[in-house]
Amino acid sequence: MAEIRLMVSCHQMEEVPPLPLLRPIQVGAALSSEPFPGFLQDDTGENISHKNRSYCELTAQYWAWKNLTADHYGFFHYRRYLYPDRRAKRPYRIERAAAPEVLERLGYGDFPELIPQYDLLLPRGEDMHIPVWEHYAQAPHHHEKDLKLAVELLLDAHPEYRAAAETYLAGSRCYFGNIFIARRAVFFDYCSWLFPLLEEFDRWADLTGYGPQEQRVDGYLAERLLGIWVTAHRDLRQLELPRVHFIGDAKERRKKKIVNFLLPPGSLRRSRIKRLKR
């Protein structure tokens, strides 16, 4: 049986169901005053835990790459998971919490059989109806100059990715969250490509005057770099799955569900309304 590890990144104490496959990991542990009981920590072994303020959940990916042995590696957030429903029409749905009964209803128990059938499972691409490049440039706390630098560094190091970069960045479907599940060889190949690029970006980037949200730039860039990498590797057995977002506050959850009903994620109507609000 394949050994599958689905890491759930947490920067604060959160309830992660004690279910098979799930492994809660404290990210930015090197910057925390105390470890979370029962959690893996991203500051053991070879790690970049101290970079968590800019790398976000990527510090868990790096830790798993360097310190964890598995056949398949997966990465969720404490508020965002993938769930195995190929028939879902929307890129994500909203639930109250990652409780065992909720995950069971969403088909979590199908993962052990589903995951080994694919090289890479991704969040369903969300159509923003504007080019990925433009969406990044307009997003709050993002800066176009950072994406420009990252792409320049990518093409300097890997000119063979030019066609994939141009195709993905000109398209309108985004893969959000740095969430995915990958076979070991695929995961290692991706990490060997991604982290040297981000290290080079850190060497050349000017983040002067960036606030806490803007400093999360490496995590933001990795979302777009993942899209480029995926585009360049369409030969892999890939499957896109919907995400589930957990919102504990009942009032906020109802509000989000109403908005998503009226303006479905990925719809042209939602994109137009967002542009009008800018």
Secondary structure as GFF3:
##gff-version 3
##sequence-region A 1 278
A	DSSP	beta_strand	4	10	.	.	.	ID=ss1
A	DSSP	beta_strand	22	26	.	.	.	ID=ss2
A	DSSP	three_ten_helix	29	31	.	.	.	ID=ss3
A	DSSP	beta_strand	40	41	.	.	.	ID=ss4
A	DSSP	three_ten_helix	49	51	.	.	.	ID=ss5
A	DSSP	alpha_helix	52	55	.	.	.	ID=ss6
A	DSSP	alpha_helix	58	67	.	.	.	ID=ss7
A	DSSP	beta_strand	72	77	.	.	.	ID=ss8
A	DSSP	beta_strand	80	82	.	.	.	ID=ss9
A	DSSP	beta_strand	92	95	.	.	.	ID=ss10
A	DSSP	alpha_helix	100	105	.	.	.	ID=ss11
A	DSSP	three_ten_helix	108	110	.	.	.	ID=ss12
A	DSSP	alpha_helix	111	114	.	.	.	ID=ss13
A	DSSP	three_ten_helix	115	117	.	.	.	ID=ss14
A	DSSP	beta_strand	120	123	.	.	.	ID=ss15
A	DSSP	beta_strand	126	127	.	.	.	ID=ss16
A	DSSP	alpha_helix	132	138	.	.	.	ID=ss17
A	DSSP	alpha_helix	144	157	.	.	.	ID=ss18
A	DSSP	three_ten_helix	159	161	.	.	.	ID=ss19
A	DSSP	alpha_helix	162	170	.	.	.	ID=ss20
A	DSSP	beta_strand	173	174	.	.	.	ID=ss21
A	DSSP	beta_strand	180	183	.	.	.	ID=ss22
A	DSSP	alpha_helix	184	204	.	.	.	ID=ss23
A	DSSP	three_ten_helix	214	216	.	.	.	ID=ss24
A	DSSP	alpha_helix	217	232	.	.	.	ID=ss25
A	DSSP	beta_strand	238	241	.	.	.	ID=ss26
A	DSSP	beta_strand	243	246	.	.	.	ID=ss27
A	DSSP	alpha_helix	250	262	.	.	.	ID=ss28
A	DSSP	alpha_helix	268	277	.	.	.	ID=ss29
###
